[in-house]
């Protein structure tokens, strides 16, 4: 099964971490493809979402795992129809960054029907669990499940995610 992995914006915090997630997915019969962001190699600080949407592979995937800015990227390409996916897991959804870069999360979720597990820490500085709950608490999002993880950082370890991922992938 094909999986697309979209890490967070920061190379130092995410490059090795996403490899750990890929290793876990390989043990679950997935063939993970990690997307490396253009700005990681040219020392820019922030992802260019427009550029990255054009650089992503097109087509179908069984699963998308995305963290932070990768969540925005995933929602953009799913909404545009350039990538089809059976299910997603989104970790550390960055509502504050979305607002800053003028990504309209409500518009992206308006016709969203992909079974998706959102994992968010109680006080994640990129958006609290409560902020994300307020966004996702819409009748059209019946395919979406939001789980709260304890904590106040934007760091998510495989140990924190593993049980949720396993259960979701098997569902």
Number of C-alpha atoms within 10 A of each C-alpha: 12 16 23 24 26 26 28 27 21 17 17 10 13 16 17 12 17 21 16 14 19 21 13 17 22 14 9 13 11 17 18 22 16 17 16 17 24 15 17 16 9 8 9 11 11 13 18 16 17 10 12 18 17 11 13 18 14 13 10 15 20 15 23 24 26 25 27 24 25 27 26 25 24 24 20 22 18 18 18 12 13 15 19 18 19 13 20 26 23 22 26 27 27 24 22 15 15 17 11 9 10 9 18 13 16 12 11 16 19 12 11 18 16 17 17 22 21 23 24 30 24 19 18 21 16 21 22 24 23 15 16 20 17 10 12 19 13 13 7 13 17 14 13 19 16 18 15 16 16 13 15 15 15 21 16 17 10 13 8 13 14 14 11 15 18 13 9 16 15 7 6
